[in-house]
Amino acid sequence: MIVETQTEIIGALETIDSVSTVISGIGDFEELIKKSYRLPALLVIYNGARFQPAGLIGSTRAQHVMSFTVLSVIRNSRSVSDGAADSFSLIEKTREKLIGLVTLSGRLWPVSENLILADAGLYVYGLEYTIKAETTGV
């Protein structure tokens, strides 16, 4: 379900015309940022899940909240205000595509948006989204 959900998120983000790269990522944010991408880029990262305590004795249903971060990466060397405007525009376009997106796992919902890096014309924001989901064991 993780791969399918991540693929659905990527598919929604690929419809943003102004984005050059939309891919999945894994690992440390700083290491991912150092890699070379056609910018602006959106990197979709599965952070993991938090599971609820067991509900019924003998049940194999595990309710959980899946967490994804979308790294929004742009470069704008003209000015800080232009870089901020470009970043905010991409954040808003991302929100339009992801808030309430219904996936196989559940409905995507925003949790936070945080500045990760603003340096030498490179601007990176981390946009965290969650999905309340359920999975079953054997």
C-alpha positions in Angstrom: 0.0 0.0 0.0 2.9 2.4 0.6 4.2 2.2 -2.9 0.7 2.6 -4.4 -0.1 5.6 -2.2 3.2 7.3 -2.9 2.6 6.7 -6.7 -0.8 8.3 -6.4 0.7 11.4 -4.6 3.3 11.7 -7.3 0.7 11.4 -10.0 -1.3 14.3 -8.5 1.8 16.4 -8.2 2.9 15.7 -11.8 -0.1 17.7 -13.0 1.5 20.9 -11.7 2.7 22.6 -15.0 5.5 24.6 -13.4 7.3 21.6 -11.9 10.2 20.0 -13.7 10.8 17.0 -11.4 8.5 14.9 -9.3 10.0 11.7 -7.8 10.0 9.5 -4.7 12.9 9.9 -2.3 14.3 8.1 0.7 16.8 9.2 3.3 18.0 12.3 5.0 16.5 15.5 3.7 19.9 17.2 3.6 21.4 14.4 1.5 18.4 14.4 -0.9 18.7 18.2 -1.3 22.4 17.8 -2.4 21.5 15.6 -5.3 21.0 17.1 -8.8 17.5 17.6 -10.1 15.8 19.7 -12.7 14.2 22.5 -10.7 11.6 23.2 -9.4 11.3 19.8 -7.9 8.9 17.9 -5.6 10.3 14.9 -3.8 7.8 12.6 -2.1 9.2 10.8 1.0 7.4 8.2 3.1 8.3 9.0 6.7 6.7 6.0 8.3 3.5 5.3 10.3 2.2 5.5 13.9 0.0 2.6 14.9 -3.0 2.6 17.3 -3.2 0.1 20.1 -5.0 -3.2 19.3 -8.8 -2.7 19.4 -10.3 -6.2 19.7 -8.5 -9.3 21.1 -7.6 -11.5 18.2 -8.1 -8.8 15.6 -5.5 -8.5 12.9 -6.7 -5.0 11.8 -4.1 -2.3 12.5 -5.3 1.2 12.3 -2.4 3.7 11.7 -1.5 7.1 10.4 0.9 7.1 7.5 3.2 10.2 7.1 4.6 11.6 3.9 6.8 14.7 3.4 6.9 16.5 0.1 10.2 18.4 -0.3 9.5 21.5 -2.4 12.9 22.6 -4.0 13.3 25.7 -6.1 16.2 27.9 -7.1 15.8 31.7 -7.6 18.9 33.8 -7.5 17.2 37.1 -8.5 16.3 38.2 -4.9 15.1 36.8 -1.6 11.6 38.2 -2.2 11.4 36.5 -5.6 12.7 33.2 -4.1 10.1 33.5 -1.4 7.3 34.2 -3.9 8.3 31.3 -6.1 8.4 29.0 -3.0 5.0 30.1 -1.7 3.4 29.7 -5.2 4.7 26.1 -5.4 3.5 25.4 -1.8 0.0 26.6 -2.7 -0.1 24.6 -5.9 1.0 21.5 -3.9 -1.8 22.2 -1.4 -4.4 22.4 -4.2 -3.4 18.9 -5.4 -2.9 17.1 -2.1 -5.4 18.4 0.5 -8.2 15.8 0.6 -6.7 13.6 -2.1 -8.3 10.2 -1.9 -5.8 7.4 -2.3 -6.1 3.6 -1.9 -4.9 4.0 1.7 -7.2 6.9 2.7 -7.6 10.7 2.5 -4.5 12.9 2.5 -4.4 15.8 5.0 -1.8 18.5 5.7 0.0 18.5 9.1 2.8 21.1 8.7 4.9 23.2 6.3 8.4 24.0 7.4 11.4 25.9 5.9 14.3 23.5 5.7 16.8 25.6 3.7 17.2 29.0 2.3 20.8 29.4 1.0 22.4 31.0 -2.0 19.1 31.1 -4.0 18.1 27.6 -3.1 14.8 27.3 -1.2 13.5 24.0 0.3 10.3 23.5 2.2 9.1 20.3 3.8 5.3 19.8 3.5 4.0 17.0 5.7 0.8 15.1 5.0 -0.8 12.2 6.7 -3.4 9.5 5.9 -5.4 7.6 8.4 -5.3 4.0 7.2 -6.0 0.4 8.2 -4.1 -2.7 7.3 -4.7 -6.3 8.2 -2.3 -9.1 9.1 -2.5 -12.8 8.6 
